[in-house]
């Protein structure tokens, strides 16, 4: 009888330990899903805005460069983000263990383009034995408004190839301003379809292009010292395709195009969430994690290029899309053959 009772006690302890481990595993899984779901919503407007910005302004004419022509450009894309994207609605019912400290169920909180005034803290509940413990996390703040409209400046080279084709290369070195750093490179190919049939002063082309973008947003407080980068790092791949039409009128080239892009952004969070000291055990779970944002969308561009001379030109264009954009550029053309 004593042996049987002892065996039952052992089985009970083992089952309690297994149950506790299963509860802990489920909590950890839910915690990661909650912080990742918030992170995806937090960066979404910036990720989508950058997709439109980086994939824009690949062309200034449907007429491709002649074999032996080189066109060097210094250009800039400025994308405007609606102020409604400064925040998003967080409903605690969409999360596993999340609740607001003030007892609210639904609240508008800052996206990466906004700020929470005052700070917004959320609580995450978990069980330790028979006791319920709480993790308190302060939601992150977004980018200062002075940096939101900072343009994407880049250099682009268009190289004339045989068979009415044109190779396009674009590059932007790592540029830092305020808490933001970003760099970009891209590769494109344009082919003039009207090369195969006669037209008068107008051209039609097809374009396919690829962009690689990387950006970093430093979330440290002013004067704070860290041994490693603390913030949000985004890597983005974008494929863009378009049909382009243009017409020459004197020294002006009027051009327009319609296209679509597909993009994927992977964003890494490092030390963005502030967690109370008594729960530092869970800091490693929320300190470093990644989220993905994907998009496929259309854009339409119209612009005009003014040929100052046979070599020098300037251009301006506007794009109608989810986040509308303006493009400015100046080009200088030479012959290498």
C-alpha positions in Angstrom: 0.0 0.0 0.0 2.9 2.3 0.8 4.6 1.5 -2.5 1.4 2.2 -4.4 0.9 5.5 -2.7 4.5 6.5 -3.3 4.2 5.6 -7.0 1.0 7.6 -7.3 2.8 10.6 -5.8 5.6 10.3 -8.3 3.2 10.1 -11.2 1.3 13.1 -9.9 4.5 15.2 -9.6 5.6 14.1 -13.1 2.3 15.0 -14.6 2.3 18.4 -12.8 5.8 19.1 -14.2 4.8 18.0 -17.7 1.7 20.2 -17.5 3.7 23.1 -16.2 6.2 22.7 -19.1 3.4 22.5 -21.6 1.8 25.7 -20.1 5.2 27.4 -20.3 5.8 26.3 -23.9 2.3 27.5 -24.9 2.9 30.9 -23.1 6.2 31.4 -24.9 4.7 30.6 -28.2 1.8 33.0 -27.6 4.2 35.7 -26.3 6.3 35.5 -29.5 3.1 35.6 -31.7 1.8 38.6 -29.8 5.0 40.7 -30.1 5.4 39.7 -33.7 1.8 40.6 -34.6 2.3 44.0 -33.1 5.7 44.4 -34.8 4.2 43.7 -38.2 1.4 46.2 -37.7 3.9 48.8 -36.3 6.2 48.8 -39.4 3.6 48.1 -42.1 3.1 51.7 -43.3 6.8 52.2 -43.6 7.4 48.9 -45.3 4.6 49.6 -47.9 5.7 53.2 -48.4 9.3 52.1 -49.0 8.1 49.5 -51.5 6.4 52.3 -53.6 9.3 54.6 -53.1 12.2 52.3 -54.0 10.4 50.7 -57.0 9.6 54.1 -58.6 11.1 56.3 -61.4 13.1 53.7 -63.3 12.5 55.5 -66.6 12.2 59.0 -68.2 11.4 57.9 -71.8 10.1 54.9 -73.7 12.9 55.6 -76.3 15.9 53.5 -75.3 19.5 54.7 -75.5 21.4 53.9 -78.7 24.1 51.3 -78.7 27.1 53.2 -77.3 25.2 55.8 -75.2 25.6 56.3 -71.5 23.2 58.4 -69.4 24.2 59.3 -65.8 21.5 60.6 -63.5 21.3 62.0 -60.0 17.7 61.5 -58.9 15.4 61.6 -55.9 12.1 60.0 -55.0 9.8 61.6 -52.3 6.9 59.5 -51.1 4.1 61.1 -49.1 2.4 59.0 -46.4 -1.1 59.9 -45.2 -1.3 61.0 -41.6 -3.9 58.3 -41.0 -1.0 55.9 -41.1 0.5 57.5 -38.0 -1.4 55.1 -35.8 -3.3 51.8 -36.0 -6.1 50.2 -33.9 -4.9 47.6 -31.4 -7.7 45.3 -30.3 -6.7 43.1 -27.4 -9.1 40.4 -28.6 -6.9 39.8 -31.5 -4.0 38.8 -29.2 -3.5 35.9 -26.9 -2.4 37.4 -23.6 -2.3 41.1 -24.2 -4.2 43.8 -22.3 -3.8 47.5 -21.8 -2.6 48.7 -18.4 -5.5 51.2 -18.2 -8.1 48.5 -18.8 -9.0 49.5 -22.3 -9.9 46.8 -24.9 -9.3 48.9 -28.0 -6.9 51.8 -28.5 -5.2 53.6 -31.3 -1.4 53.3 -30.8 1.5 54.7 -32.7 2.8 53.1 -35.9 6.4 53.7 -36.9 5.2 57.1 -38.3 3.6 58.2 -35.0 4.2 58.7 -31.3 2.3 57.7 -28.2 1.6 60.7 -25.9 1.6 59.7 -23.2 3.5 56.4 -23.3 1.3 53.3 -23.7 2.1 50.2 -21.6 0.6 46.8 -22.1 0.5 43.8 -19.8 0.9 40.1 -20.5 -0.3 37.6 -18.0 1.3 34.2 -17.3 1.0 31.5 -14.6 3.7 30.4 -12.2 2.3 27.5 -10.3 -0.9 28.7 -8.7 0.1 32.4 -9.0 -0.5 34.7 -11.9 2.4 37.0 -12.8 2.5 40.0 -15.1 4.9 41.3 -17.7 4.7 45.0 -18.4 6.0 46.3 -21.8 6.2 49.8 -23.1 5.1 50.1 -26.7 7.8 51.7 -29.0 7.6 55.2 -30.4 7.9 56.0 -34.1 10.1 58.3 -36.3 10.2 62.0 -35.6 8.1 63.9 -38.2 11.1 65.8 -39.4 12.6 62.6 -41.0 9.4 61.1 -42.5 9.6 62.9 -45.8 13.4 62.5 -46.2 13.9 61.7 -50.0 15.5 58.6 -51.4 18.5 60.0 -53.3 20.3 57.7 -55.8 22.5 57.5 -58.8 21.4 55.7 -62.0 23.2 54.8 -65.1 21.4 53.8 -68.3 23.5 51.9 -70.8 22.5 51.6 -74.4 22.7 48.0 -75.8 22.1 46.4 -79.2 18.6 45.5 -80.4 16.9 48.6 -78.8 17.6 47.5 -75.3 18.9 49.4 -72.3 20.6 48.2 -69.1 19.8 50.2 -66.0 21.9 50.3 -62.8 21.0 52.3 -59.7 22.8 52.7 -56.4 22.5 54.7 -53.2 25.3 54.3 -50.6 24.6 54.0 -46.9 23.3 57.5 -45.9 22.5 58.5 -42.3 20.3 61.4 -41.2 19.0 61.6 -37.7 18.1 58.1 -36.4 17.7 56.7 -39.9 20.2 54.9 -42.2 19.5 53.4 -45.6 21.1 52.1 -48.8 19.9 50.6 -52.0 21.0 49.1 -55.3 19.0 48.0 -58.4 19.2 46.4 -61.8 16.8 46.8 -64.7 16.3 46.0 -68.4 14.2 48.1 -70.8 13.4 47.1 -74.4 11.8 49.3 -77.0 8.9 47.5 -78.6 8.4 50.2 -81.3 11.9 49.3 -82.6 10.1 46.5 -84.6 7.6 48.8 -86.3 7.6 52.4 -87.6 6.1 55.2 -85.5 6.3 59.0 -85.6 7.7 60.7 -82.5 6.3 58.2 -80.0 7.7 55.1 -78.5 6.6 52.1 -76.5 8.8 50.0 -74.1 8.6 47.3 -71.6 10.7 47.3 -68.4 11.6 44.7 -65.8 13.6 45.7 -62.7 14.9 44.5 -59.3 15.7 46.5 -56.2 17.5 45.6 -53.0 17.0 48.0 -50.1 18.2 48.0 -46.5 17.3 50.5 -43.8 17.9 51.0 -40.1 15.9 53.1 -37.5 17.8 53.7 -34.3 15.4 53.6 -31.4 17.8 54.5 -28.6 17.0 57.4 -26.4 19.2 60.5 -26.9 22.5 60.1 -25.1 21.9 56.4 -24.4 24.9 54.1 -25.0 24.6 50.5 -26.2 27.2 48.0 -27.2 25.2 46.9 -30.2 22.7 48.5 -32.6 19.3 48.9 -30.9 16.5 49.4 -33.3 14.6 48.2 -36.4 16.5 46.9 -39.4 14.7 46.2 -42.7 15.8 44.3 -45.8 13.6 44.5 -48.8 13.5 42.8 -52.3 11.3 44.4 -55.0 10.5 43.2 -58.5 8.9 45.9 -60.8 7.5 45.6 -64.3 6.0 48.3 -66.5 4.8 49.4 -69.9 6.1 52.8 -70.9 4.9 55.2 -73.6 6.5 58.6 -74.6 6.2 61.3 -77.2 8.7 63.9 -78.3 7.6 67.5 -78.8 10.5 69.8 -79.5 12.8 69.8 -76.5 10.3 68.0 -74.3 9.8 64.3 -73.8 6.4 63.5 -72.3 6.2 60.1 -70.8 3.9 57.8 -68.8 3.7 54.3 -67.7 1.7 51.7 -65.8 3.1 48.8 -63.9 3.0 46.6 -60.9 5.5 45.4 -58.3 5.7 42.6 -55.9 7.8 43.0 -52.8 8.8 41.3 -49.6 10.3 43.1 -46.5 11.9 41.3 -43.6 12.2 43.5 -40.5 14.4 42.6 -37.5 13.6 44.1 -34.1 16.5 44.4 -31.7 15.8 45.8 -28.2 12.8 47.8 -29.3 10.4 46.6 -26.6 11.1 48.0 -23.1 10.3 45.3 -20.4 10.2 45.8 -16.7 13.3 44.6 -14.8 11.5 41.9 -12.7 10.7 40.0 -15.9 14.1 40.2 -17.5 13.8 36.4 -17.8 11.6 37.0 -20.9 13.7 39.8 -22.3 15.5 37.4 -24.7 12.1 36.4 -26.2 11.1 39.9 -27.2 14.6 41.5 -27.7 15.3 40.0 -31.1 12.7 38.7 -33.5 11.7 39.2 -37.1 8.5 39.9 -39.1 7.6 39.9 -42.8 5.5 42.3 -44.8 4.5 41.5 -48.4 2.7 43.5 -51.0 1.7 43.4 -54.7 0.3 46.6 -56.1 0.0 48.8 -59.2 1.3 52.3 -59.9 0.9 54.8 -62.7 3.5 57.5 -63.5 3.4 60.6 -65.7 6.3 62.9 -66.3 8.1 65.3 -68.6 11.8 65.6 -69.5 13.3 68.8 -70.7 16.4 68.5 -73.0 18.6 71.5 -72.1 21.1 70.3 -74.7 22.0 67.2 -76.6 23.8 65.9 -73.4 22.1 67.6 -70.4 18.4 67.1 -69.4 16.2 67.5 -66.3 12.9 65.8 -65.5 10.0 65.7 -63.1 7.4 63.0 -62.6 4.5 62.1 -60.3 3.2 58.7 -59.5 -0.4 57.8 -58.7 -0.4 54.9 -56.2 -1.3 54.0 -52.6 1.3 56.4 -51.3 1.7 59.0 -54.1 5.3 60.2 -55.0 7.2 62.9 -56.8 10.4 62.2 -58.7 13.1 64.7 -59.6 16.2 64.1 -61.7 19.0 65.5 -63.8 20.9 63.6 -66.4 24.1 63.9 -68.5 24.6 61.7 -71.6 27.9 60.6 -73.2 28.9 58.2 -76.0 31.4 55.4 -75.2 31.7 54.0 -78.8 
